[in-house]
Amino acid sequence: MQTATLPLSLLKKGEKAIIISLENTALSIKLMEMGCMPGELLTVDYIAPLGDPISIRIGNYLLGLRKDEAAMIKVLKQ
């Protein structure tokens, strides 16, 4: 069974996903420098009450992203 990719911004707190691709070229360079590489496993650690920002756990650290930045990251939910 194959599952479609979805934007990271649609995940809920506690959900895990694997990064499939990064859409925005300028932003993708910045995100890759921070460890958001295709194939990396991440966990949604916290979502602010109004949905922005989102905190993800990737590797050994937490990364805070704006909702529009998270929407540029395509993931496969685990």
Phi, psi and omega per residue, in radians:
M1 nan 2.197 3.141
Q2 -1.795 2.388 -3.122
T3 -1.885 2.457 3.136
A4 -1.308 2.669 3.072
T5 -1.346 2.735 3.104
L6 -2.522 2.819 3.109
P7 -1.217 2.494 3.091
L8 -0.959 -0.561 -3.101
S9 -1.095 -0.275 -3.139
L10 -1.612 -0.111 3.132
L11 -1.310 2.737 3.119
K12 -1.822 2.861 3.138
K13 -0.955 2.314 3.112
G14 1.590 -0.258 -3.131
E15 -1.315 2.570 3.129
K16 -1.944 2.627 3.140
A17 -2.722 2.821 3.046
I18 -1.902 2.330 3.115
I19 -1.221 2.243 3.117
I20 -1.760 -0.824 -3.127
S21 -2.777 2.861 3.081
L22 -2.083 2.249 -3.005
E23 -1.495 -0.812 -3.028
N24 -1.489 2.089 -3.053
T25 -1.045 -0.862 -3.121
A26 -1.097 -0.771 -3.138
L27 -1.258 -0.598 -3.081
S28 -1.106 -0.615 3.101
I29 -1.100 -0.809 3.122
K30 -1.066 -0.780 -3.117
L31 -1.167 -0.691 3.124
M32 -1.142 -0.616 3.075
E33 -1.114 -0.436 3.132
M34 -1.672 0.151 3.048
G35 1.746 0.027 3.123
C36 -1.479 1.363 -3.109
M37 -1.832 2.545 3.034
P38 -0.934 2.344 -3.120
G39 1.725 -0.240 -3.140
E40 -1.348 2.450 3.073
L41 -1.528 2.389 3.097
L42 -2.341 2.779 3.067
T43 -2.262 2.350 3.059
V44 -1.329 2.006 -3.054
D45 -1.568 -0.701 -3.062
Y46 -2.727 2.501 3.011
I47 -2.248 2.179 3.140
A48 -1.044 2.697 -3.090
P49 -0.895 -0.628 3.124
L50 -1.650 0.160 3.062
G51 1.571 0.014 -3.085
D52 -2.594 2.119 0.127
P53 -1.529 3.092 3.109
I54 -2.064 2.379 3.086
S55 -1.917 2.212 3.111
I56 -2.064 2.597 3.042
R57 -1.779 2.092 3.124
I58 -2.372 2.196 -3.023
G59 1.127 -2.264 -3.110
N60 -1.850 0.363 -3.115
Y61 -2.506 2.943 3.081
L62 -1.783 2.475 3.132
L63 -2.237 2.215 3.101
G64 -1.650 2.289 -3.132
L65 -2.264 2.516 2.961
R66 -1.246 2.734 -3.112
K67 -1.057 -0.686 3.136
D68 -1.193 -0.550 3.052
E69 -1.204 -0.756 3.136
A70 -1.107 -0.528 3.129
A71 -1.182 -0.342 3.139
M72 -1.442 -0.174 -3.118
I73 -1.742 2.029 3.110
K74 -1.601 2.273 -3.070
V75 -2.257 2.859 3.036
L76 -2.026 1.979 -3.073
K77 -1.156 2.430 -3.130
Q78 -1.731 nan nan
